[in-house]
Amino acid sequence: MTQEHRKAKKFGMVIDLDKCTGCGSCMVACMAENNVPFRENETDKLKSITWMRVYKLTNGKPYPKEEICYLPRPCMHCEGHKGHSPCVTVCPAIATDYDMDTGIVSQIPTRCFGCRYCMAACPYHARYFNWWDPVWPEGMEKSLSPNVSPRMRGVVEKCTFCFHRYQLALDKAYAEERRELEEHEYQTSCTQACPSDAITFGDLLNKNHAVYKLKKSTNAFRLLEKLGTNPKIYYLSSREWVRRAGDNYRPGEGTGKIKSHH
Amino acid sequence: MDSALIPEGVKRCPFPRFLTGLAVVGAVLLWGVFAMLLCWLKGLNQTNMNDSYGFALWIWADLAIIALGGGAFFTGFLKYIVGKDELKNIINFAVLIGFICYSSALLILAIDIGQPLRGWHIFWHANVHSMLTEVAFCLSCYFGVLTIEYIPLILENRQIDKIPFFHNLGHNMHEVMAVFAATGAFLSFFHQGSLGGVAGVLFGRPFAYREGLLVWPWTFFLFTWSAAAYGPSFTIFLTKLLEKVSGKKLVKDNVIDLLAKISGWMILTYTIAKIIDTWYWIKYTLPGTGFRLMDFYDDNMLYGLWILVAEIVVGGIFPALILITKKGRSTSSLLWTAVILACIGVCINRWVMVLQVMAVPVLTFEEWALYFPSWQEIATTILPVAYGIILVMISYRYLPIFPQEKELNPVES
């Protein structure tokens, strides 16, 4: 095995909104993969935990000109300026961290003491608080994933880009005396679950990965790019109104383009 | 019944009446304690907070009482550092109010966190980049300083003072109080500021985010400034209120006049700074984010432009103009109006910097998030008020809080 350090990566996603049908498979897969708790009554969506959430966007025009777009929103794993993502810098107990090796914003539930400052800092509402202890329907606890610890009441949780899958893939690669992973060896559960292949996941810095090319599309945009959060989720849409919905624009201001790629 | 404990030369209400008052406020306190225990034992699901409103009523109450309690550090700063000796006649009360405010703030924080037993993580795993870490450290240290400042007052109780050790301890603590006052002022400048920084650094929240100097956003300085400005007004308000309740004059007019004048000028300069900050934010910070001012003030039930006017004009310019004039300070009704408006003004500022920040949608496809607190949140917010009233009642009855009381209210023997 070579002793060289692995190259730093920036894992990210490109989500093609023209392909997304809003079926919600990504949400279900995410919840099952990551032992995301749910309650018997989930009508209050402001207290539901959905690491991956599919939003329904409309162009605001009346029928028959009305158009709809579904927008899956995982954690953006913002890089901010040199790793200063909005949520990471504010956490008083370093319970969340920006990993320079992977570009993943991690969450340490056992260190989090539930101040919710990170939630206040995140403009995407990608962070969720455990208002209750997780209770699984009888028998379901047997189907929980052994690779992800369930979180307890009073702490914040969020999408981790299925980081446990990365660790498992690395373990396998090490056993085979490799230090680098193939693109297919580390994929998030939402990516694999999407029936219309709308989600592409990979290393944004790796020229051989699909996301590297896709992010450069003229139809690519990121959410709230103007705020300087520097997210690693890219969206594609051929529709101007969808791209415009990705950010706030003053009247008369043209829809912006991505200024600096990862 | 308790006459042996009451300071010499002053008159207090009959013990049964005092006890009745204590019981009434105590019942409210117990209600708050019950709600607090519910939150601790059952968790924050007892509140109406949600994932859009992670910061809510408590955090506002926390910031508001810390700002109002700013009278303690600033009065101490004026007396011990600047040398305004007249303020020795109100400093005890300012310290007591500060002690109540800061102990309440710490209690609220302990209720507000999702895992209270892990509260120590903020010290043990401290992130030096987080404004909240700075708040936790400075707040705890300053509460320690306030406790040290409050202890000599307790030692002045007639019976405790008879014990030589406590008498000497109290005397010696008074001698070195300037050191603690200076330490308190230093700590307060930082934690008041870092509380402002908590909102100001949120670059993902354009309503809160401000540029600034080095690592400190402008809100850092504005919060310190406003606490120093409005805190003394709250001290005056409570002194006047206590005078009304007790039916006695407790502090001479020249002392109130001096503190009111300083508070007035501080509020005026703060309000000018706040106006400049708001103008700069509208003119230079917001355009880059794609937001317009009115994006934050329309299309919702609660947060109209009126709230900005109420904060800056009604709660800033009005009280400042009253307090900087001799006539305003010497006319009882005007003084009352000014200090009440001032207290409302700083509370509105803390409200918008916490709750409006959460309410404003940032993603274009989200809606305003509004919430109404649960009874448990309301009860635990009232809890510190009841606790404060009780502590003022007990301290006023048994401790020589107001040095001029005896002279202003001679008791006929």
HADDOCK unambig.tbl for C-alpha pairs under 7 A between the chains (distance, minus, plus):
assign (segid A and resid 46 and name CA) (segid B and resid 50 and name CA) 5.52 0.50 0.50
assign (segid A and resid 46 and name CA) (segid B and resid 51 and name CA) 5.39 0.50 0.50
assign (segid A and resid 46 and name CA) (segid B and resid 52 and name CA) 6.52 0.50 0.50
assign (segid A and resid 47 and name CA) (segid B and resid 50 and name CA) 5.52 0.50 0.50
assign (segid A and resid 47 and name CA) (segid B and resid 51 and name CA) 5.90 0.50 0.50
assign (segid A and resid 57 and name CA) (segid B and resid 365 and name CA) 6.52 0.50 0.50
assign (segid A and resid 86 and name CA) (segid B and resid 202 and name CA) 6.72 0.50 0.50
assign (segid A and resid 86 and name CA) (segid B and resid 203 and name CA) 6.66 0.50 0.50
assign (segid A and resid 86 and name CA) (segid B and resid 204 and name CA) 6.28 0.50 0.50
assign (segid A and resid 89 and name CA) (segid B and resid 129 and name CA) 5.91 0.50 0.50
assign (segid A and resid 89 and name CA) (segid B and resid 130 and name CA) 5.87 0.50 0.50
assign (segid A and resid 90 and name CA) (segid B and resid 129 and name CA) 6.86 0.50 0.50
assign (segid A and resid 90 and name CA) (segid B and resid 130 and name CA) 4.47 0.50 0.50
assign (segid A and resid 90 and name CA) (segid B and resid 131 and name CA) 6.66 0.50 0.50
assign (segid A and resid 91 and name CA) (segid B and resid 127 and name CA) 6.89 0.50 0.50
assign (segid A and resid 91 and name CA) (segid B and resid 130 and name CA) 6.01 0.50 0.50
assign (segid A and resid 92 and name CA) (segid B and resid 122 and name CA) 5.72 0.50 0.50
assign (segid A and resid 92 and name CA) (segid B and resid 126 and name CA) 5.80 0.50 0.50
assign (segid A and resid 92 and name CA) (segid B and resid 127 and name CA) 4.94 0.50 0.50
assign (segid A and resid 92 and name CA) (segid B and resid 130 and name CA) 5.20 0.50 0.50
assign (segid A and resid 92 and name CA) (segid B and resid 132 and name CA) 5.66 0.50 0.50
assign (segid A and resid 92 and name CA) (segid B and resid 133 and name CA) 4.97 0.50 0.50
assign (segid A and resid 93 and name CA) (segid B and resid 121 and name CA) 5.86 0.50 0.50
assign (segid A and resid 93 and name CA) (segid B and resid 122 and name CA) 4.93 0.50 0.50
assign (segid A and resid 93 and name CA) (segid B and resid 125 and name CA) 4.80 0.50 0.50
assign (segid A and resid 93 and name CA) (segid B and resid 126 and name CA) 4.95 0.50 0.50
assign (segid A and resid 93 and name CA) (segid B and resid 127 and name CA) 5.45 0.50 0.50
assign (segid A and resid 94 and name CA) (segid B and resid 125 and name CA) 6.37 0.50 0.50
assign (segid A and resid 94 and name CA) (segid B and resid 126 and name CA) 6.84 0.50 0.50
assign (segid A and resid 94 and name CA) (segid B and resid 127 and name CA) 5.54 0.50 0.50
assign (segid A and resid 113 and name CA) (segid B and resid 113 and name CA) 6.42 0.50 0.50
assign (segid A and resid 113 and name CA) (segid B and resid 114 and name CA) 5.96 0.50 0.50
assign (segid A and resid 113 and name CA) (segid B and resid 115 and name CA) 4.84 0.50 0.50
assign (segid A and resid 113 and name CA) (segid B and resid 116 and name CA) 6.99 0.50 0.50
assign (segid A and resid 113 and name CA) (segid B and resid 118 and name CA) 5.47 0.50 0.50
assign (segid A and resid 113 and name CA) (segid B and resid 119 and name CA) 6.30 0.50 0.50
assign (segid A and resid 114 and name CA) (segid B and resid 113 and name CA) 5.05 0.50 0.50
assign (segid A and resid 114 and name CA) (segid B and resid 114 and name CA) 4.18 0.50 0.50
assign (segid A and resid 114 and name CA) (segid B and resid 115 and name CA) 5.77 0.50 0.50
assign (segid A and resid 115 and name CA) (segid B and resid 113 and name CA) 4.84 0.50 0.50
assign (segid A and resid 115 and name CA) (segid B and resid 114 and name CA) 6.49 0.50 0.50
assign (segid A and resid 116 and name CA) (segid B and resid 54 and name CA) 5.85 0.50 0.50
assign (segid A and resid 119 and name CA) (segid B and resid 54 and name CA) 6.54 0.50 0.50
assign (segid A and resid 120 and name CA) (segid B and resid 54 and name CA) 6.37 0.50 0.50
assign (segid A and resid 120 and name CA) (segid B and resid 55 and name CA) 7.00 0.50 0.50
assign (segid A and resid 120 and name CA) (segid B and resid 358 and name CA) 6.73 0.50 0.50
assign (segid A and resid 121 and name CA) (segid B and resid 202 and name CA) 5.44 0.50 0.50
assign (segid A and resid 121 and name CA) (segid B and resid 204 and name CA) 6.01 0.50 0.50
assign (segid A and resid 121 and name CA) (segid B and resid 205 and name CA) 6.79 0.50 0.50
assign (segid A and resid 122 and name CA) (segid B and resid 204 and name CA) 6.12 0.50 0.50
assign (segid A and resid 123 and name CA) (segid B and resid 204 and name CA) 5.19 0.50 0.50
assign (segid A and resid 123 and name CA) (segid B and resid 205 and name CA) 6.19 0.50 0.50
assign (segid A and resid 123 and name CA) (segid B and resid 362 and name CA) 6.02 0.50 0.50
assign (segid A and resid 124 and name CA) (segid B and resid 363 and name CA) 6.72 0.50 0.50
assign (segid A and resid 125 and name CA) (segid B and resid 52 and name CA) 6.86 0.50 0.50
assign (segid A and resid 128 and name CA) (segid B and resid 51 and name CA) 5.92 0.50 0.50
assign (segid A and resid 129 and name CA) (segid B and resid 51 and name CA) 6.38 0.50 0.50
assign (segid A and resid 131 and name CA) (segid B and resid 44 and name CA) 5.92 0.50 0.50
assign (segid A and resid 131 and name CA) (segid B and resid 45 and name CA) 5.02 0.50 0.50
assign (segid A and resid 132 and name CA) (segid B and resid 45 and name CA) 6.35 0.50 0.50
assign (segid A and resid 154 and name CA) (segid B and resid 43 and name CA) 6.94 0.50 0.50
assign (segid A and resid 154 and name CA) (segid B and resid 114 and name CA) 3.73 0.50 0.50
assign (segid A and resid 154 and name CA) (segid B and resid 115 and name CA) 5.22 0.50 0.50
assign (segid A and resid 155 and name CA) (segid B and resid 114 and name CA) 6.07 0.50 0.50
assign (segid A and resid 155 and name CA) (segid B and resid 115 and name CA) 6.96 0.50 0.50
assign (segid A and resid 226 and name CA) (segid B and resid 288 and name CA) 6.71 0.50 0.50
assign (segid A and resid 226 and name CA) (segid B and resid 289 and name CA) 5.36 0.50 0.50
assign (segid A and resid 227 and name CA) (segid B and resid 203 and name CA) 6.56 0.50 0.50
assign (segid A and resid 227 and name CA) (segid B and resid 204 and name CA) 5.99 0.50 0.50
assign (segid A and resid 227 and name CA) (segid B and resid 289 and name CA) 5.72 0.50 0.50
assign (segid A and resid 229 and name CA) (segid B and resid 204 and name CA) 6.78 0.50 0.50
assign (segid A and resid 245 and name CA) (segid B and resid 364 and name CA) 5.89 0.50 0.50
assign (segid A and resid 246 and name CA) (segid B and resid 364 and name CA) 6.91 0.50 0.50
assign (segid A and resid 247 and name CA) (segid B and resid 364 and name CA) 6.54 0.50 0.50
assign (segid A and resid 248 and name CA) (segid B and resid 289 and name CA) 6.97 0.50 0.50
assign (segid A and resid 248 and name CA) (segid B and resid 290 and name CA) 4.71 0.50 0.50
assign (segid A and resid 248 and name CA) (segid B and resid 291 and name CA) 6.24 0.50 0.50
assign (segid A and resid 248 and name CA) (segid B and resid 364 and name CA) 6.38 0.50 0.50
assign (segid A and resid 249 and name CA) (segid B and resid 290 and name CA) 4.39 0.50 0.50
assign (segid A and resid 249 and name CA) (segid B and resid 291 and name CA) 6.69 0.50 0.50
assign (segid A and resid 250 and name CA) (segid B and resid 290 and name CA) 5.28 0.50 0.50
assign (segid A and resid 250 and name CA) (segid B and resid 291 and name CA) 6.29 0.50 0.50
assign (segid A and resid 250 and name CA) (segid B and resid 292 and name CA) 6.76 0.50 0.50
